[in-house]
């Protein structure tokens, strides 16, 4: 997930600005949101960057691997300096210019401010940029009729003006941030994760995740809306780097959270584009495997594997013994008499081992004692598995493709560059399809079964996951995320994604549909035996 950071609090105790930015990139942040002034604030140039300084150093910032997507405006006159801000947007590629409500929150003042902001937004739009209004505590606590003053101001502006919601200030102002977000809906273009401890009296600044803010609820909205998300820390402990790392992890930890949401099991005809929804589930289900020798599918849900009857719509849990933490990486044997699953430990944590059990249910047999191992492929001859594994290689964690015999034994590493995942055998058993970040974004690749001849097969400016080969070997379907929606090595749930198809030689790559899904939608091969229909899962969030 691409996470940025507002720089105000971080830069207060820094003097070497470029060194501070490098520190943020090394910690895992992908974009920065500085405060930009028309000219210098004496003694605070490192906190409130002069516009000319940003123009001069934007190239160095990009070389560091950081993006300046948005800026907070400090000391600008929106009526007199519109053209200067338009030129700044064009020179530095800024897409969001952020302003605040006026100090005077009377109805007359808000009308005057809305007019000025709407005019500025129209000028910025000529440079491809948007104007956003950032809420503070006061404009949330103040009311104009039944609305907060902040919402009233947003409503007075034309649709060219958006909202940057600061969830922490909303909380401190007595509002439920989640409800505020959903009320504003598509006017929200950006989200700040500021957090406070609200134990009574004045709110106390906290590292995101330690305070009273419901980060998960805000994150669900942000992923649904596809908006930029920024950590916002105004106060630090004795180890700022540790606070910054914890802030990022507090968000990253929650990216895999799936509740509350419902699931839809669907069938897509890749020739006509017709979609048929088989059933709505009031829980998360993931990764349908289509059983080609019977009218059924299997999928995972809540740690267990289920069989779904296509004719009756009935589902039945498959007895998997002690494997009660199965994830969405499971496959069926070529003769469909057995199932192989990836299962975590009962104690939780980042673990996953591969087990085999009878398709009708029974005692699982361990295949890979090493962990984490995520299964994706079972060779057509039934003799080996292909999987993604996280391993310590010379003191450095690598994520590579491995194979192992059906009986277990020594694993064989096939990839040595980039983050590699999703290995799957071609129907003739000659190739293994997989995905890799080795050329930048996540792309679909193919190699010979022994690991030789590794060849890139997709070249879109998107992050492409899980290439699934049709049973006739002629077509490949894969899941695709926008290039700025997440980091290349991430495949997150609850996002707008594409389902794409291409010929097995990489030609005729095209979009089949766009839907709300991601992680869990097609993690494993879900082609029907006719090489025309595929199964996929879409999701719907439950929100207030």
C-alpha positions in Angstrom: 0.0 0.0 0.0 1.4 3.4 -0.9 1.6 5.4 2.3 2.8 9.0 2.4 3.5 11.3 5.3 2.8 14.9 6.2 6.1 16.5 7.0 5.2 19.2 9.4 5.9 17.3 12.7 8.8 15.3 11.3 10.8 18.3 10.0 10.4 20.4 13.2 13.5 18.6 14.7 15.4 18.2 11.4 17.8 20.6 9.7 19.1 18.6 6.8 16.0 18.3 4.7 17.2 16.0 2.0 18.8 13.6 4.6 15.4 13.6 6.4 13.6 12.7 3.2 16.1 9.8 2.6 15.4 8.5 6.1 11.6 8.4 5.3 12.2 6.5 2.0 14.4 4.0 3.8 11.7 3.5 6.4 9.2 2.6 3.6 7.3 5.8 2.9 6.5 6.5 -0.8 5.4 10.1 -0.8 5.7 13.2 1.2 3.4 16.1 1.8 5.3 19.3 2.8 4.1 22.7 3.8 4.8 25.2 1.0 5.1 28.9 1.4 5.4 31.6 -1.3 8.7 32.7 0.3 11.0 31.9 3.3 9.9 31.7 6.9 13.1 32.8 8.6 14.5 30.0 10.7 11.8 27.6 9.5 12.7 27.1 5.9 13.2 23.4 6.6 9.6 23.1 7.8 7.8 25.6 5.5 9.5 25.1 2.2 9.7 28.2 0.0 8.1 27.4 -3.4 11.4 28.2 -5.2 13.3 25.7 -3.0 10.8 23.0 -4.0 11.2 23.8 -7.7 15.0 23.7 -7.3 15.1 20.3 -5.5 12.1 18.4 -6.9 14.5 16.4 -9.1 16.6 15.3 -6.1 13.5 14.3 -4.2 12.4 12.1 -7.0 15.8 10.5 -7.3 15.4 9.6 -3.6 12.4 7.6 -4.7 9.8 10.0 -3.2 6.8 11.7 -4.7 5.4 15.1 -3.8 1.8 14.4 -4.7 0.3 17.0 -2.4 1.3 20.1 -0.5 -0.2 22.2 2.3 -0.3 25.9 1.4 0.9 28.3 4.1 0.8 32.1 3.7 -0.6 32.1 0.2 -3.4 34.5 -0.9 -5.8 32.3 -2.9 -7.3 35.4 -4.7 -4.0 37.0 -5.7 -1.6 34.1 -6.2 -3.6 31.7 -8.3 -1.3 31.9 -11.3 1.8 31.3 -9.2 0.2 28.1 -7.7 -0.8 26.9 -11.2 2.9 27.3 -12.3 4.1 25.4 -9.2 1.7 22.5 -10.0 3.1 22.3 -13.6 6.7 22.6 -12.5 6.6 20.0 -9.7 3.8 17.7 -10.8 1.7 18.5 -7.7 -1.8 17.1 -7.9 -3.3 18.2 -4.5 -3.0 21.7 -3.0 -4.4 21.7 0.5 -5.9 24.7 2.4 -7.9 25.1 5.6 -11.2 26.6 6.7 -11.1 30.3 7.7 -10.7 31.2 11.4 -14.0 33.0 11.3 -16.6 30.1 10.8 -19.6 32.3 10.4 -22.0 31.6 7.5 -20.9 34.8 5.7 -17.2 34.0 6.1 -17.7 30.5 4.8 -19.5 31.8 1.7 -16.7 34.2 0.9 -14.1 31.5 1.4 -16.0 29.1 -0.8 -16.1 31.6 -3.6 -12.3 32.2 -3.4 -11.5 28.5 -3.2 -13.7 27.6 -6.1 -12.0 30.2 -8.3 -8.6 28.9 -7.3 -9.7 25.3 -8.0 -10.7 26.3 -11.5 -7.3 27.7 -12.2 -5.4 24.7 -10.7 -7.6 22.3 -12.8 -5.9 23.8 -15.9 -2.7 22.3 -14.6 -4.3 19.0 -13.7 -4.3 19.7 -10.0 -7.1 19.8 -7.4 -7.7 22.0 -4.4 -8.6 20.2 -1.1 -9.8 21.6 2.2 -8.3 20.1 5.3 -10.4 19.9 8.4 -9.1 21.0 11.8 -10.7 20.5 15.3 -12.6 23.8 15.3 -14.4 23.5 12.0 -15.6 20.0 13.1 -16.8 21.1 16.5 -18.6 24.2 15.0 -22.0 23.6 13.5 -23.9 25.4 10.7 -27.4 24.0 11.1 -27.1 20.2 11.3 -23.7 20.0 9.6 -20.2 20.7 10.8 -18.7 23.9 9.5 -16.2 21.9 7.5 -19.0 20.0 5.7 -20.9 23.2 5.2 -17.9 24.8 3.5 -17.3 21.8 1.3 -20.9 21.9 0.2 -20.7 25.6 -0.7 -17.8 24.9 -3.0 -18.2 23.5 -6.5 -17.3 19.9 -7.1 -13.9 20.9 -8.3 -13.0 21.5 -4.6 -12.4 18.3 -2.6 -11.9 17.3 1.1 -8.7 16.1 2.8 -10.1 14.5 5.9 -7.9 14.6 9.0 -9.4 11.7 10.9 -7.7 12.6 14.2 -8.9 16.2 14.2 -12.4 14.9 13.4 -12.2 12.7 16.4 -10.9 15.5 18.6 -13.7 17.7 17.3 -16.3 15.2 18.6 -17.1 13.5 15.3 -17.0 9.9 14.3 -14.3 10.0 11.5 -15.8 7.0 9.8 -19.2 8.5 9.6 -17.8 11.8 8.4 -15.9 10.0 5.6 -19.0 8.2 4.3 -21.1 11.4 4.6 -18.7 13.3 2.4 -18.4 10.3 0.0 -16.6 11.1 -3.3 -15.7 14.7 -2.1 -13.0 13.0 -0.1 -9.8 13.0 -2.1 -7.2 12.3 0.6 -7.0 11.0 4.2 -4.7 11.9 7.1 -4.1 9.4 9.9 -3.6 11.6 12.9 -4.3 9.9 16.2 -5.2 11.0 19.7 -5.8 9.4 23.0 -9.2 10.5 24.1 -9.3 9.6 27.8 -11.0 12.7 28.9 -9.8 16.3 28.9 -7.6 17.5 26.1 -6.7 15.0 23.4 -3.2 13.7 23.7 -1.3 13.2 20.4 -0.5 9.5 19.8 1.3 7.3 17.2 -1.3 6.0 14.8 -2.7 2.8 16.2 -2.0 3.7 19.9 -4.8 6.2 20.3 -8.5 6.2 20.0 -8.8 6.4 16.2 -10.5 3.4 14.5 -7.8 3.1 11.8 -9.4 0.0 10.3 -12.7 1.7 9.6 -10.9 4.7 8.0 -8.7 2.4 6.0 -11.7 0.5 4.6 -13.1 3.7 3.3 -9.8 4.8 1.8 -9.3 1.5 -0.1 -12.9 1.6 -1.3 -12.4 5.2 -2.6 -8.8 4.7 -3.9 -7.5 7.8 -2.3 -4.0 8.8 -1.1 -3.3 8.1 2.6 -0.9 9.9 4.8 0.5 9.4 8.2 0.3 12.6 10.2 2.5 12.8 13.4 2.8 16.1 15.3 4.5 14.7 18.4 7.3 12.1 18.7 8.8 10.0 21.5 12.6 9.7 22.1 13.0 7.5 19.0 11.2 9.2 16.0 12.4 6.5 13.6 10.6 3.9 15.7 7.5 6.0 15.8 7.5 6.4 12.1 8.1 2.7 11.6 5.3 1.8 14.0 2.9 4.2 12.2 3.5 2.5 8.9 3.1 -0.9 10.4 -0.1 0.1 12.1 -1.6 0.7 8.6 0.2 -2.2 6.9 -1.0 -4.6 9.5 -4.6 -3.6 8.8 -4.4 -3.9 5.0 -5.4 -7.5 5.2 -8.4 -7.0 7.4 -11.5 -8.0 5.6 -14.5 -7.3 7.9 -17.1 -6.2 7.6 -17.7 -7.3 4.0 -19.8 -9.6 2.0 -18.7 -11.8 -0.9 -20.2 -12.7 -4.3 -19.2 -15.8 -6.1 -19.4 -15.1 -9.8 -18.9 -16.8 -13.2 -17.6 -14.8 -16.2 -18.0 -15.8 -19.8 -14.7 -14.5 -21.3 -16.1 -14.6 -24.9 -19.4 -12.7 -24.3 -18.5 -10.8 -21.1 -21.6 -12.1 -19.4 -21.4 -12.3 -15.6 -23.6 -14.6 -13.5 -23.6 -14.3 -9.7 -24.0 -17.7 -8.1 -24.5 -16.6 -4.5 -24.0 -13.9 -2.0 -22.2 -14.8 1.2 -22.4 -12.8 4.4 -18.8 -13.5 5.1 -15.5 -13.4 3.3 -14.9 -16.3 0.9 -11.8 -16.5 -1.3 -10.1 -18.2 -4.2 -12.5 -20.5 -6.0 -11.0 -23.7 -7.7 -13.3 -25.0 -10.4 -13.5 -28.8 -10.2 -13.5 -29.7 -13.9 -14.7 -33.3 -13.4 -17.8 -32.4 -11.4 -20.3 -29.6 -11.1 -18.6 -28.1 -8.1 -16.0 -25.6 -6.8 -13.9 -25.3 -3.6 -13.0 -22.1 -1.8 -11.6 -21.1 1.6 -13.4 -19.1 4.3 -12.6 -18.4 7.9 -9.6 -20.8 7.9 -11.5 -23.8 6.3 -12.0 -25.3 2.9 -15.5 -25.6 1.5 -17.1 -27.4 -1.5 -19.8 -25.6 -3.4 -22.3 -27.5 -5.5 -23.0 -25.6 -8.7 -26.4 -27.2 -9.2 -27.9 -26.9 -5.8 -25.9 -23.9 -4.4 -25.2 -25.9 -1.2 -21.9 -25.6 0.5 -20.2 -28.1 2.8 -17.0 -27.8 4.8 -14.3 -30.3 3.9 -12.7 -31.9 7.0 -9.1 -30.8 7.0 -8.2 -32.1 10.5 -5.8 -29.8 12.3 -5.5 -27.5 9.2 -7.9 -24.9 10.5 -6.1 -21.8 9.3 -6.1 -22.4 5.6 -5.5 -19.4 3.5 -6.3 -18.6 -0.2 -3.5 -20.6 -1.7 -4.9 -24.1 -2.4 -5.0 -26.4 -5.4 -6.6 -29.6 -6.6 -4.7 -32.7 -7.8 -4.9 -33.4 -11.6 -7.3 -36.3 -11.0 -9.2 -34.2 -8.4 -8.9 -36.9 -5.8 -6.8 -34.8 -3.4 -6.5 -31.2 -2.2 -3.3 -29.4 -1.2 -3.7 -26.4 1.1 -1.5 -23.7 2.6 -2.1 -23.4 6.3 -0.9 -21.1 9.0 -0.1 -21.9 12.6 -2.8 -21.9 15.2 -0.9 -19.3 17.1 -1.1 -16.9 14.2 1.8 -14.9 12.9 3.3 -14.9 9.4 3.4 -18.7 8.8 2.2 -21.0 6.1 3.0 -24.6 5.3 1.7 -26.9 2.6 -0.4 -30.0 3.4 -2.1 -32.6 1.3 -5.4 -34.3 2.2 -8.2 -36.3 0.4 -10.7 -34.2 -1.6 -13.5 -35.8 0.5 -11.7 -34.8 3.7 -9.3 -36.5 6.0 -6.0 -36.2 7.9 -3.6 -33.8 6.3 0.0 -34.7 5.4 2.8 -32.1 5.8 4.8 -31.4 2.6 6.9 -28.4 3.4 8.2 -28.0 7.0 9.8 -24.7 6.0 7.7 -21.6 6.4 6.2 -19.4 5.0 5.3 -21.4 1.9 2.3 -20.5 -0.2 1.1 -23.1 -2.7 -0.1 -22.2 -6.2 0.7 -25.1 -8.6 0.4 -28.9 -8.8 2.1 -30.3 -11.9 -0.1 -32.1 -14.4 1.8 -35.4 -13.9 1.0 -35.1 -10.2 4.7 -35.4 -9.2 5.5 -32.0 -7.7 4.3 -28.7 -6.3 5.3 -25.1 -7.2 5.0 -22.5 -4.5 6.1 -19.1 -3.3 8.4 -19.1 -0.3 10.0 -16.5 2.0 13.5 -17.7 2.9 16.6 -16.3 4.5 19.2 -16.4 1.8 22.6 -15.2 3.1 21.1 -13.0 5.7 18.7 -11.4 3.3 15.0 -12.4 3.0 14.1 -13.4 -0.5 10.7 -14.2 -1.9 11.1 -16.8 -4.7 9.6 -19.7 -6.6 10.4 -23.2 -5.4 9.3 -26.7 -6.3 9.2 -29.8 -4.1 8.3 -33.5 -4.8 4.7 -34.6 -4.0 6.1 -36.9 -1.3 8.1 -34.0 0.2 11.8 -33.7 0.5 14.3 -31.2 -0.7 12.9 -28.0 -2.2 14.5 -26.5 -5.3 14.8 -22.7 -5.8 14.0 -21.5 -9.3 14.1 -17.7 -9.1 16.9 -15.4 -7.8 15.8 -11.8 -8.6 13.0 -9.6 -7.4 9.8 -10.5 -5.5 8.3 -13.7 -7.1 4.9 -15.3 -6.4 2.0 -17.2 -7.9 3.7 -20.2 -9.7 1.4 -22.3 -11.8 2.0 -25.1 -14.3 0.9 -24.9 -17.9 -1.5 -27.7 -18.8 1.2 -29.5 -20.8 3.6 -29.4 -17.8 6.3 -27.7 -19.8 6.2 -24.3 -18.3 5.6 -22.6 -14.9 3.8 -19.2 -15.0 4.6 -16.8 -12.2 4.8 -13.1 -11.3 7.8 -11.0 -10.5 8.8 -7.4 -9.6 12.3 -7.7 -11.1 11.5 -5.1 -13.8 9.8 -2.6 -11.5 6.1 -3.2 -11.4 4.6 -6.7 -10.7 4.3 -8.5 -14.1 3.4 -11.9 -15.3 6.3 -14.2 -16.4 6.8 -17.7 -17.7 9.7 -20.1 -17.4 10.5 -23.7 -18.3 9.7 -26.2 -15.6 13.4 -26.5 -14.6 13.6 -22.7 -14.1 15.4 -21.9 -17.3 14.1 -19.4 -20.0 12.5 -16.9 -17.7 10.5 -14.6 -19.9 8.3 -11.5 -19.1 4.8 -11.9 -20.6 3.0 -8.7 -19.6 4.2 -5.2 -20.1 1.3 -3.0 -18.9 1.9 0.0 -16.7 0.0 -1.8 -13.9 0.7 -4.3 -11.2 -0.3 -7.7 -12.5 -1.0 -10.7 -10.3 -1.7 -14.4 -10.7 -1.5 -15.5 -14.3 -3.9 -18.4 -14.7 -3.7 -20.6 -17.9 -6.8 -22.0 -19.4 -7.1 -25.8 -19.6 -6.6 -25.7 -23.4 -3.4 -23.7 -22.8 -4.4 -20.9 -25.2 -5.4 -18.0 -22.8 -4.2 -16.5 -19.6 -6.4 -14.5 -17.1 -4.8 -12.3 -14.5 -5.7 -9.7 -11.8 -4.4 -6.2 -12.3 -4.0 -3.2 -9.9 -3.4 0.4 -10.9 0.3 1.4 -10.7 -0.2 3.9 -7.9 -2.7 1.9 -5.8 -0.2 -0.1 -3.9 3.5 -1.2 -3.8 4.4 -3.7 -6.5 4.8 -6.6 -4.0 1.4 -6.0 -2.5 -1.9 -7.5 -3.5 -4.5 -6.1 -1.2 -8.2 -6.7 -0.6 -11.1 -4.3 -1.1 -9.8 -2.3 -4.0 -10.9 -1.4 -7.6 -9.1 -4.0 -9.8 -9.2 -5.2 -13.4 -9.6 -8.8 -14.6 -7.5 -9.0 -17.8 -6.9 -11.7 -20.5 -4.3 -12.4 -23.1 -3.2 -15.1 -25.4 -0.6 -17.5 -24.0 2.0 -15.9 -26.2 1.3 -12.5 -24.6 -0.6 -11.1 -27.5 -4.1 -9.4 -27.4 -3.8 -8.3 -23.8 -7.1 -6.6 -22.9 -9.4 -5.8 -20.0 -12.3 -8.1 -19.3 -13.9 -6.1 -16.5 -13.3 -3.7 -13.6 -14.7 -4.7 -10.2 -14.2 -4.3 -6.4 -12.0 -7.1 -5.2 -8.3 -8.0 -5.1 -6.8 -10.3 -2.6 -9.0 -13.4 -2.6 -10.7 -12.8 -5.9 -8.6 -15.2 -8.1 -5.5 -16.2 -6.1 -5.7 -19.7 -7.6 -6.6 -21.1 -11.0 -10.4 -20.7 -11.4 -10.9 -21.7 -15.1 -13.8 -24.1 -16.0 -12.9 -27.1 -18.0 -14.4 -25.5 -21.2 -11.7 -22.8 -21.2 -14.5 -20.3 -21.6 -15.7 -19.5 -18.1 -13.9 -18.5 -15.0 -15.0 -18.0 -11.4 -14.1 -15.0 -9.3 -15.1 -13.4 -6.1 -16.1 -9.8 -5.7 -16.7 -8.0 -2.5 -18.9 -5.3 -0.9 -18.0 -3.4 2.2 -20.6 -2.9 4.9 -20.4 0.7 6.1 -22.6 3.1 8.0 
